[in-house]
């Protein structure tokens, strides 16, 4: 399968459980909104996308060097490697059946 992936980081994907089913971990703590969610395929951290004000998924990569994340939006299975700036679709990992809106938008 190595030849199918755009980089070797996708080979290190783990079977993770999302850290929270309720949204971006950091945004929930501080009451910030988000646009879309991403889940780290190394540890299960759930963070917000780069269109969100605080970009916690990218911050998680910079803080941990965990390279691959997956969209945590319904109907999406694509992944992104931050280290090599490479996308792949589909990638294995957790999925959600509904869009998880920030608390103030619920």
C-alpha positions as CSV (number, residue, x, y, z in Angstrom):
1,X,0.0,0.0,0.0
2,X,3.0,2.3,0.4
3,X,3.0,3.2,-3.2
4,X,-0.6,4.4,-3.0
5,X,0.1,7.1,-0.4
6,X,1.7,10.4,-1.3
7,X,4.2,10.1,1.6
8,X,5.3,7.6,4.2
9,X,3.6,9.4,7.1
10,X,0.3,7.9,6.1
11,X,1.8,4.4,6.9
12,X,2.0,5.5,10.6
13,X,-1.8,6.1,10.9
14,X,-3.1,4.6,14.2
15,X,-6.5,3.3,15.2
16,X,-7.4,6.3,17.3
17,X,-10.5,7.3,19.3
18,X,-11.4,11.0,19.0
19,X,-10.5,12.8,22.2
20,X,-13.9,14.4,22.4
21,X,-17.1,13.9,20.4
22,X,-18.2,17.5,21.2
23,X,-15.8,19.6,19.1
24,X,-12.4,21.2,19.1
25,X,-10.8,20.5,22.5
26,X,-9.2,23.9,22.9
27,X,-12.2,25.9,21.5
28,X,-14.5,24.1,24.0
29,X,-12.2,25.1,26.9
30,X,-12.1,28.8,25.9
31,X,-15.5,29.3,24.3
32,X,-14.2,30.0,20.8
33,X,-16.1,29.1,17.6
34,X,-14.8,26.8,14.9
35,X,-15.7,26.1,11.2
36,X,-14.7,22.4,10.7
37,X,-13.0,19.8,12.7
38,X,-10.0,17.6,12.2
39,X,-8.8,14.5,14.1
40,X,-5.1,13.6,14.6
41,X,-4.4,10.1,13.4
42,X,-1.5,9.7,15.8
43,X,-3.3,10.4,19.1
44,X,-7.0,11.3,18.4
45,X,-6.8,15.0,19.3
46,X,-9.8,16.9,17.8
47,X,-8.9,20.4,16.7
48,X,-10.4,23.1,14.4
49,X,-9.4,23.7,10.8
50,X,-7.4,26.5,9.3
51,X,-10.6,28.4,8.4
52,X,-11.4,28.6,12.1
53,X,-10.1,31.6,14.0
54,X,-7.6,29.7,16.2
55,X,-6.5,26.9,13.9
56,X,-6.0,24.3,16.7
57,X,-5.4,21.3,14.4
58,X,-2.4,23.0,12.8
59,X,-1.2,24.2,16.2
60,X,-1.4,20.6,17.4
61,X,0.9,19.5,14.6
62,X,3.4,22.2,15.4
63,X,3.3,21.3,19.1
64,X,3.5,17.5,18.7
65,X,4.9,16.8,15.3
66,X,2.0,14.4,14.7
67,X,1.9,14.6,10.9
68,X,-1.4,13.2,9.6
69,X,-4.9,14.4,10.4
70,X,-8.3,13.4,9.0
71,X,-11.4,15.5,8.3
72,X,-13.9,15.0,11.2
73,X,-16.9,16.1,9.1
74,X,-19.7,13.9,8.0
75,X,-19.2,12.3,4.6
76,X,-15.5,13.2,4.4
77,X,-12.7,10.7,4.6
78,X,-9.7,12.7,3.3
79,X,-6.5,13.1,5.2
80,X,-3.7,15.7,5.2
81,X,0.0,15.3,6.0
82,X,1.3,18.6,7.5
83,X,4.9,17.5,7.2
84,X,4.8,16.9,3.5
85,X,1.8,19.0,2.6
86,X,0.2,16.0,1.0
87,X,-3.5,15.0,0.8
88,X,-5.0,11.5,0.4
89,X,-8.6,10.3,0.1
90,X,-9.8,8.2,1.6
91,X,-7.8,7.5,4.8
92,X,-8.9,5.2,7.6
93,X,-9.9,6.6,10.9
94,X,-12.8,7.9,13.0
95,X,-15.8,9.4,11.3
96,X,-18.7,11.4,12.6
97,X,-22.3,11.2,11.3
98,X,-23.2,14.8,12.0
99,X,-21.6,18.2,11.8
100,X,-20.5,19.3,15.3
101,X,-21.4,23.0,15.7
102,X,-19.7,25.2,18.2
103,X,-21.7,25.7,21.4
104,X,-22.8,29.3,20.6
105,X,-24.2,28.1,17.2
106,X,-26.2,25.2,18.6
